[in-house]
Amino acid sequence: MMGKPVIAGTRITVELILEKLAAGETPEQIIEAHPRLNREAIQAALAVRYI
């Protein structure tokens, strides 16, 4: 996705997940909206933020 990191096996960017979390969405809401994600994917997105 234009050189941005994505969650493996998806086209969902780490940036999108972080933006949704910053906007107040819970991990459960994000997973519900994007069924290909799981809690581990959310945790991975948070970990990438610190790299």
PyMOL CGO cylinders between C-alpha atoms (Angstrom):
from pymol import cmd
from pymol.cgo import CYLINDER

trace = [
    CYLINDER, 0.00, 0.00, 0.00, 2.29, 2.69, -1.30, 0.3, 1, 1, 1, 1, 1, 1,
    CYLINDER, 2.29, 2.69, -1.30, 5.26, 1.41, 0.72, 0.3, 1, 1, 1, 1, 1, 1,
    CYLINDER, 5.26, 1.41, 0.72, 3.42, 1.47, 4.04, 0.3, 1, 1, 1, 1, 1, 1,
    CYLINDER, 3.42, 1.47, 4.04, 3.63, -1.55, 6.32, 0.3, 1, 1, 1, 1, 1, 1,
    CYLINDER, 3.63, -1.55, 6.32, 0.61, -3.84, 6.19, 0.3, 1, 1, 1, 1, 1, 1,
    CYLINDER, 0.61, -3.84, 6.19, -0.62, -6.70, 8.33, 0.3, 1, 1, 1, 1, 1, 1,
    CYLINDER, -0.62, -6.70, 8.33, 0.60, -9.97, 6.80, 0.3, 1, 1, 1, 1, 1, 1,
    CYLINDER, 0.60, -9.97, 6.80, -1.96, -11.62, 4.56, 0.3, 1, 1, 1, 1, 1, 1,
    CYLINDER, -1.96, -11.62, 4.56, -4.07, -8.45, 4.30, 0.3, 1, 1, 1, 1, 1, 1,
    CYLINDER, -4.07, -8.45, 4.30, -4.03, -5.08, 2.61, 0.3, 1, 1, 1, 1, 1, 1,
    CYLINDER, -4.03, -5.08, 2.61, -4.77, -3.37, 5.92, 0.3, 1, 1, 1, 1, 1, 1,
    CYLINDER, -4.77, -3.37, 5.92, -2.11, -0.85, 6.83, 0.3, 1, 1, 1, 1, 1, 1,
    CYLINDER, -2.11, -0.85, 6.83, -0.59, -0.48, 10.26, 0.3, 1, 1, 1, 1, 1, 1,
    CYLINDER, -0.59, -0.48, 10.26, -1.33, 3.21, 9.91, 0.3, 1, 1, 1, 1, 1, 1,
    CYLINDER, -1.33, 3.21, 9.91, -5.07, 2.51, 9.54, 0.3, 1, 1, 1, 1, 1, 1,
    CYLINDER, -5.07, 2.51, 9.54, -5.13, 0.42, 12.70, 0.3, 1, 1, 1, 1, 1, 1,
    CYLINDER, -5.13, 0.42, 12.70, -3.22, 3.05, 14.68, 0.3, 1, 1, 1, 1, 1, 1,
    CYLINDER, -3.22, 3.05, 14.68, -5.51, 5.81, 13.41, 0.3, 1, 1, 1, 1, 1, 1,
    CYLINDER, -5.51, 5.81, 13.41, -8.59, 3.84, 14.45, 0.3, 1, 1, 1, 1, 1, 1,
    CYLINDER, -8.59, 3.84, 14.45, -7.14, 3.20, 17.91, 0.3, 1, 1, 1, 1, 1, 1,
    CYLINDER, -7.14, 3.20, 17.91, -6.22, 6.89, 18.28, 0.3, 1, 1, 1, 1, 1, 1,
    CYLINDER, -6.22, 6.89, 18.28, -9.79, 7.81, 17.33, 0.3, 1, 1, 1, 1, 1, 1,
    CYLINDER, -9.79, 7.81, 17.33, -11.06, 5.73, 20.23, 0.3, 1, 1, 1, 1, 1, 1,
    CYLINDER, -11.06, 5.73, 20.23, -12.07, 2.50, 18.53, 0.3, 1, 1, 1, 1, 1, 1,
    CYLINDER, -12.07, 2.50, 18.53, -11.47, -0.63, 20.57, 0.3, 1, 1, 1, 1, 1, 1,
    CYLINDER, -11.47, -0.63, 20.57, -9.55, -3.59, 19.17, 0.3, 1, 1, 1, 1, 1, 1,
    CYLINDER, -9.55, -3.59, 19.17, -12.84, -5.50, 19.14, 0.3, 1, 1, 1, 1, 1, 1,
    CYLINDER, -12.84, -5.50, 19.14, -14.50, -2.83, 16.99, 0.3, 1, 1, 1, 1, 1, 1,
    CYLINDER, -14.50, -2.83, 16.99, -11.57, -2.86, 14.56, 0.3, 1, 1, 1, 1, 1, 1,
    CYLINDER, -11.57, -2.86, 14.56, -11.67, -6.66, 14.32, 0.3, 1, 1, 1, 1, 1, 1,
    CYLINDER, -11.67, -6.66, 14.32, -15.44, -6.57, 13.76, 0.3, 1, 1, 1, 1, 1, 1,
    CYLINDER, -15.44, -6.57, 13.76, -14.99, -4.07, 10.91, 0.3, 1, 1, 1, 1, 1, 1,
    CYLINDER, -14.99, -4.07, 10.91, -12.04, -6.02, 9.44, 0.3, 1, 1, 1, 1, 1, 1,
    CYLINDER, -12.04, -6.02, 9.44, -12.69, -9.75, 10.02, 0.3, 1, 1, 1, 1, 1, 1,
    CYLINDER, -12.69, -9.75, 10.02, -9.29, -10.74, 8.59, 0.3, 1, 1, 1, 1, 1, 1,
    CYLINDER, -9.29, -10.74, 8.59, -7.67, -9.14, 11.63, 0.3, 1, 1, 1, 1, 1, 1,
    CYLINDER, -7.67, -9.14, 11.63, -7.25, -10.66, 15.07, 0.3, 1, 1, 1, 1, 1, 1,
    CYLINDER, -7.25, -10.66, 15.07, -5.96, -9.40, 18.41, 0.3, 1, 1, 1, 1, 1, 1,
    CYLINDER, -5.96, -9.40, 18.41, -2.40, -10.44, 17.52, 0.3, 1, 1, 1, 1, 1, 1,
    CYLINDER, -2.40, -10.44, 17.52, -2.55, -8.24, 14.41, 0.3, 1, 1, 1, 1, 1, 1,
    CYLINDER, -2.55, -8.24, 14.41, -3.59, -5.27, 16.54, 0.3, 1, 1, 1, 1, 1, 1,
    CYLINDER, -3.59, -5.27, 16.54, -0.73, -5.95, 18.94, 0.3, 1, 1, 1, 1, 1, 1,
    CYLINDER, -0.73, -5.95, 18.94, 1.69, -6.23, 16.00, 0.3, 1, 1, 1, 1, 1, 1,
    CYLINDER, 1.69, -6.23, 16.00, 0.54, -2.84, 14.71, 0.3, 1, 1, 1, 1, 1, 1,
    CYLINDER, 0.54, -2.84, 14.71, 1.20, -1.32, 18.11, 0.3, 1, 1, 1, 1, 1, 1,
    CYLINDER, 1.20, -1.32, 18.11, 4.66, -2.93, 18.21, 0.3, 1, 1, 1, 1, 1, 1,
    CYLINDER, 4.66, -2.93, 18.21, 5.56, -1.52, 14.78, 0.3, 1, 1, 1, 1, 1, 1,
    CYLINDER, 5.56, -1.52, 14.78, 4.80, 1.95, 16.09, 0.3, 1, 1, 1, 1, 1, 1,
    CYLINDER, 4.80, 1.95, 16.09, 7.86, 1.71, 18.36, 0.3, 1, 1, 1, 1, 1, 1,
    CYLINDER, 7.86, 1.71, 18.36, 10.32, 0.47, 15.73, 0.3, 1, 1, 1, 1, 1, 1,
]
cmd.load_cgo(trace, "trace")
